[in-house]
Amino acid sequence: MNDLESLARTPRLLVALDFDGTLSPLVDEPMSARMIPEARQALDALVALPDTDVALVSGRTLADLRVISEHSDDSLFHLAGSHGAETWHPGTQAEDDDAADRADRVLLDELVVEAQRIVAGIDGAWVEPKAFGLGLHTRLAQPDAAEQAQREIDALMQERAPRWRRRTGRDILEFAFRHEGKDQAVAALRERLGATAVLFAGDDVTDEDALRSLGDGDLGVHVGGGDSAASVSVEDPAALAALLTRLAQLRARRG
């Protein structure tokens, strides 16, 4: 693959990756998600190479991302949680670059209670409090129940928090008072690390902003089916792991 070979030769490479559905299969219980072994091996091989950085970029809170990625304080992987609103870098503490407004925190607490009350009687739907907002999960709900839950939560948020950012993904509806996106997260990582090229891979709607933001010399990879702004598509996390393994091999041989 010529694009992969060119990417392998860039002076400073950033490999930035979504987690759920990209490095891990999608699962019904979100906190049970784990990176497949082949992906872990590929990322370990990449991060061990000179001038090569690896980052996980996720809508998960930073705390949850650390759990599911089995991330330790001595890890060399950079983390961007909550779509980039929370970050962690090797050798540093977690960062929340702009302190959240107290009024938003108070409103969030109220909205979580109201949203949980709304979906309490809807089978298969549940509300997850997040660092800067909330998420409605409907993976286990029947289509009619999922539609009802989304409609009622949309109505609540339109009435109480119309300026919060709304995102949709596979069986999830999210709202946040912080408006960062994965495109901004990747751009911040690129600048911080001095990357001359970026590979970004993701599987969901929330990854498309980052894929569309890539420039000449970068490589976007879409995992799974459906339309995407990515230039390369692979079938599943195992296929992505194979691509990343190949990238590590090519980069190890660069002259």
C-alpha positions in Angstrom: 0.0 0.0 0.0 1.8 3.1 -1.2 0.1 5.5 1.3 1.3 3.3 4.2 4.8 3.2 2.8 4.9 7.0 2.5 3.5 7.4 6.0 6.2 5.1 7.4 8.9 7.4 6.1 7.7 10.6 7.7 10.1 12.2 10.1 7.7 12.3 13.1 4.6 10.0 13.0 1.5 10.3 15.2 -0.8 7.3 15.2 -4.1 8.4 16.8 -6.9 5.9 17.3 -10.5 5.7 18.5 -11.0 2.8 20.9 -14.5 1.3 20.8 -15.2 -0.5 17.5 -11.7 0.4 16.4 -9.2 -1.3 18.7 -11.9 -3.2 20.6 -15.1 -4.9 19.3 -18.3 -3.2 20.3 -19.8 -4.8 23.4 -23.1 -4.5 25.2 -21.4 -3.6 28.6 -19.2 -0.6 27.8 -16.8 -1.1 30.7 -16.0 -4.7 29.5 -14.4 -3.4 26.3 -10.8 -4.4 25.9 -8.2 -3.9 23.1 -7.7 -7.1 21.0 -4.3 -8.7 21.6 -3.2 -8.1 18.0 -3.9 -4.4 18.3 -2.0 -4.1 21.6 1.0 -5.8 20.0 0.9 -3.5 17.0 0.7 -0.4 19.2 3.5 -1.6 21.4 5.6 -2.1 18.4 4.9 1.4 17.0 5.5 3.3 20.3 8.8 1.5 20.7 10.1 3.0 17.4 12.0 6.3 17.3 10.0 9.5 16.5 6.7 7.6 16.7 3.8 8.5 19.0 0.6 6.6 19.8 -2.6 8.3 21.1 -6.0 7.0 22.0 -8.7 9.5 21.2 -12.1 8.7 22.6 -15.5 10.0 23.6 -15.1 8.1 26.9 -14.1 10.0 30.0 -10.4 9.9 30.7 -11.0 7.7 33.8 -13.0 5.2 31.8 -10.6 5.3 28.9 -7.7 4.4 31.2 -9.7 1.4 32.6 -10.7 -0.1 29.3 -7.3 0.5 27.6 -5.6 -1.0 30.7 -3.5 2.2 30.8 -0.9 2.7 33.6 1.0 5.7 34.8 4.2 4.5 33.0 2.4 4.0 29.7 3.9 5.7 26.6 0.4 6.2 25.0 -1.1 9.7 25.0 -4.8 9.9 25.9 -7.5 12.3 24.8 -10.8 11.6 26.6 -14.2 13.2 26.4 -13.6 14.0 22.7 -10.4 15.9 23.7 -11.6 17.9 26.6 -9.5 15.7 28.9 -5.9 14.8 28.1 -3.0 12.8 29.6 0.6 12.7 28.3 3.4 10.4 29.3 5.2 11.9 32.4 2.5 14.4 33.2 -0.8 14.6 35.1 -4.2 14.6 33.6 -5.1 18.0 32.1 -8.5 19.8 31.9 -7.3 22.8 30.0 -10.3 25.1 30.7 -12.0 24.8 34.1 -15.7 24.1 33.5 -18.2 26.8 34.5 -19.7 26.0 37.9 -23.2 26.7 36.5 -22.7 24.0 33.9 -21.7 21.5 36.5 -24.8 22.2 38.6 -27.0 22.0 35.5 -25.3 18.7 34.5 -26.1 17.1 37.9 -29.8 18.1 37.6 -30.0 16.9 34.0 -28.5 13.5 34.8 -31.2 12.9 37.5 -34.0 14.1 35.1 -32.7 12.0 32.2 -32.3 8.9 34.3 -35.9 9.4 35.6 -37.2 9.7 32.0 -35.6 6.4 30.8 -36.2 4.4 34.0 -39.3 2.8 32.4 -37.8 2.3 29.0 -36.4 -1.2 28.7 -32.8 -1.4 27.4 -32.1 2.4 27.7 -29.8 3.9 30.3 -28.1 7.3 30.9 -24.4 7.6 31.6 -23.1 10.6 33.4 -19.9 11.9 31.7 -17.2 14.4 32.7 -18.8 17.2 30.7 -22.3 15.9 29.9 -24.3 12.8 29.6 -24.9 9.9 27.2 -28.1 8.0 26.4 -27.3 4.3 25.6 -29.8 2.3 23.6 -27.8 -0.7 22.4 -30.0 -3.1 24.4 -33.3 -1.4 23.6 -35.8 -2.4 20.9 -36.1 0.1 18.0 -39.3 1.7 19.2 -38.0 2.0 22.8 -34.8 3.5 21.5 -36.6 6.0 19.4 -38.8 7.0 22.4 -35.9 7.4 24.7 -34.0 9.6 22.2 -37.1 11.7 21.5 -37.7 12.4 25.2 -34.0 13.1 26.0 -33.8 15.4 23.0 -36.8 17.3 24.3 -35.3 17.6 27.7 -32.0 18.9 26.4 -33.6 21.3 24.0 -35.6 22.8 26.8 -32.9 22.9 29.5 -29.6 23.0 27.7 -30.1 24.1 24.0 -26.5 25.3 23.6 -24.9 22.1 24.6 -23.2 20.1 21.8 -25.2 17.2 20.5 -23.5 14.1 19.1 -24.9 10.8 17.8 -23.1 7.5 17.4 -23.9 3.8 17.3 -26.7 3.4 19.8 -25.7 6.5 21.7 -26.9 10.0 21.9 -24.5 12.4 23.8 -24.8 16.0 25.0 -21.9 18.1 26.4 -21.3 21.6 27.6 -17.8 21.4 26.3 -17.6 21.6 22.5 -14.3 20.0 21.8 -14.2 17.4 19.0 -11.8 14.7 17.9 -10.6 17.0 15.1 -9.4 19.5 17.7 -7.9 16.7 19.8 -5.8 15.4 16.9 -4.7 18.9 15.9 -3.6 19.6 19.5 -1.6 16.3 19.6 0.0 17.1 16.2 1.1 20.5 17.4 2.3 19.2 20.8 4.3 16.4 19.4 5.6 18.1 16.2 4.1 15.3 14.0 4.9 15.6 10.3 2.1 13.1 9.5 -0.8 11.5 11.2 -2.7 8.2 10.9 -6.1 8.4 12.4 -8.5 5.5 12.6 -12.1 5.3 13.8 -15.4 3.6 13.2 -18.2 5.9 14.2 -19.9 9.2 13.3 -17.9 11.1 16.0 -14.7 10.1 14.2 -15.6 11.7 10.9 -14.6 15.2 12.1 -11.1 14.0 12.7 -11.0 12.1 9.4 -12.1 15.1 7.5 -9.5 17.3 9.2 -6.5 15.2 7.9 -4.3 16.8 5.3 -1.9 15.8 2.6 0.6 13.2 3.8 -1.8 11.9 6.5 -3.9 8.7 6.4 -7.4 8.2 7.5 -8.7 4.7 8.2 -12.4 3.8 8.6 -13.1 0.6 10.5 -16.3 -1.2 9.5 -19.0 -0.5 6.9 -20.7 2.6 5.8 -19.6 5.9 4.1 -16.6 7.7 5.5 -14.2 10.5 4.7 -11.4 8.1 5.3 -9.2 7.2 2.3 -8.8 3.6 3.5 -11.4 1.2 4.9 -10.9 -2.1 6.8 -13.4 -4.6 8.0 -12.9 -4.8 11.7 -10.4 -4.2 14.6 -8.4 -7.3 13.6 -7.9 -5.9 10.1 -6.8 -2.6 11.5 -4.4 -4.4 13.8 -2.9 -6.0 10.7 -2.5 -2.6 9.0 -0.9 -1.1 12.1 1.5 -4.1 12.3 2.5 -3.6 8.7 3.1 0.1 9.4 5.3 -0.8 12.3 7.3 -3.2 10.1 7.7 -0.6 7.3 8.7 2.1 9.8 11.3 -0.1 11.5 13.0 -0.6 8.1 13.1 3.0 7.0 16.4 4.3 6.0 
